[in-house]
Amino acid sequence: MYISNAPSEKLSIENFRKLYSIRWQIELIFKNWKSNFSIDEVTGIRKERIKCMIYAKLLMTIINMRITFWVRNYVWLNKKCEISEFRLSKQLIIIADTWLKLILTEPEKLEAFLKQFFDFVMKNCLKEKQKNRTYPLDILEEISNTKH
C-alpha cells in the first residue's frame, strides 16, 4: 500500500511504484554530505565560530551539488551512464585548492585543468552497470516517456 497526495490522473500507480523505488537516493545524498563534507562535525564553543563553520560547510556542499548536478546531466545525456556522486564529490574536494589557486593566479590554465579533471571523472567516477539493475535516471526517463 502506498500513500501519496499526488492525484492519480497526474501519477499512475505503476509510475508511483517506480518513482518510490528511487527514494533511497535522498539517503545517499545525506550520506555523501556526512562522509565527504563532515557536515555532522563542528568544533568550537563560540557561537560565531560554530555558525561560520556550518555556513562554510553548507556553502561547499551547495557548490559541490551544483557541479555534480551539471556533470551528472552532461554524462547522462552524452553517454547514457550515471556517475557516482559520492566519488565525484570526493574528487572535487581533492582538487578544490588547486582549482581556486588557478582561478586567482593562472586563469589561462583553468580550461586545460578542468578538461583534464572532466576526462578523469568520465573514466573513474562512473557507476558500474549491473545486470538486472535499473538506475534512477533510467527510471525517471522511462516515467517521463510514458503516458498516465
C-alpha positions in Angstrom: 0.0 0.0 0.0 1.3 3.5 -0.9 0.0 6.7 0.4 0.5 9.9 -1.5 -1.1 13.2 -2.2 -0.3 13.0 -5.9 -3.5 12.9 -8.0 -3.9 9.6 -9.8 -4.5 11.4 -13.1 -1.0 13.0 -12.8 0.9 10.0 -11.5 -0.3 6.4 -12.2 0.1 3.7 -9.6 2.7 2.0 -11.8 4.8 5.2 -12.2 4.4 5.9 -8.5 5.8 2.4 -7.7 8.8 3.1 -10.0 9.3 6.6 -8.5 9.1 5.3 -5.0 11.9 2.9 -5.7 14.4 5.7 -6.1 13.7 7.3 -2.7 17.0 5.8 -1.4 18.8 8.5 -3.5 17.9 11.0 -0.8 19.6 9.0 1.9 22.7 8.7 -0.3 22.8 12.5 -0.6 22.9 12.8 3.2 25.5 10.1 3.5 27.6 11.9 1.0 27.3 15.2 3.0 28.3 13.4 6.2 31.1 11.4 4.7 32.7 13.9 2.3 31.9 17.2 4.0 31.7 16.2 7.6 28.6 18.2 7.9 27.7 16.5 11.1 31.0 17.5 12.8 31.6 21.1 14.1 34.3 22.1 16.5 34.5 25.1 18.8 32.4 26.5 21.6 31.9 30.1 20.5 28.6 30.6 18.8 30.1 32.7 16.0 32.7 30.1 15.2 30.1 27.3 15.0 27.9 29.4 12.7 30.8 30.2 10.5 31.9 26.6 10.2 28.3 25.4 9.5 27.9 28.1 6.8 31.2 27.3 5.2 30.4 23.6 5.1 26.9 24.2 3.7 28.3 26.6 1.0 30.9 24.0 -0.1 28.1 21.4 -0.2 25.9 23.6 -2.3 28.7 24.4 -4.8 29.6 20.7 -5.0 26.0 19.7 -5.5 25.6 22.3 -8.4 28.7 21.0 -10.1 27.7 17.4 -9.5 24.2 18.1 -11.0 25.7 19.6 -14.1 28.3 16.8 -14.6 25.7 14.1 -13.9 23.3 15.5 -16.5 26.1 16.0 -19.1 27.3 12.4 -18.7 23.8 11.0 -18.8 22.9 13.0 -22.0 26.1 12.1 -23.8 27.0 8.6 -22.6 23.8 7.3 -21.0 25.8 6.4 -17.9 25.5 7.6 -14.3 28.2 9.0 -12.3 28.9 8.1 -8.6 28.0 11.4 -6.9 30.0 10.1 -3.9 33.2 9.6 -5.9 32.7 12.9 -7.8 32.3 14.8 -4.5 35.5 13.2 -3.2 37.4 14.2 -6.3 36.0 17.8 -6.2 37.3 18.1 -2.6 40.7 16.9 -3.7 41.1 19.5 -6.5 39.4 22.4 -4.7 42.6 24.1 -3.6 44.3 23.7 -7.0 41.2 25.0 -8.8 41.0 28.1 -6.5 44.7 28.8 -7.0 44.3 28.6 -10.8 41.3 31.0 -10.7 43.3 33.5 -8.7 46.8 33.2 -10.2 46.7 31.5 -13.6 43.2 31.7 -15.1 44.7 30.9 -18.5 45.4 27.4 -17.3 41.9 26.8 -16.0 40.3 25.4 -19.1 43.0 22.7 -19.6 42.8 21.8 -15.9 39.1 21.4 -15.9 39.2 19.4 -19.2 41.7 17.1 -17.6 39.6 16.8 -14.5 36.5 16.1 -16.6 38.3 13.3 -18.5 39.3 11.8 -15.2 35.7 11.9 -14.0 34.4 10.3 -17.2 36.8 7.4 -16.6 36.9 7.0 -12.8 33.6 8.2 -11.4 31.0 6.3 -13.4 28.7 3.8 -11.7 29.3 0.3 -12.9 26.4 -1.2 -14.9 25.0 -4.2 -13.1 22.8 -6.9 -14.6 19.1 -6.5 -13.8 19.6 -3.2 -12.1 17.7 -0.1 -13.3 19.3 3.2 -12.3 17.4 6.3 -11.1 17.9 8.3 -14.2 16.7 5.3 -16.3 13.6 5.2 -14.2 12.9 8.9 -14.4 13.5 8.9 -18.2 11.1 5.9 -18.5 8.4 7.7 -16.4 8.7 10.9 -18.4 8.3 8.9 -21.7 5.1 7.1 -20.6 1.5 8.3 -20.7 -0.5 8.4 -17.5 
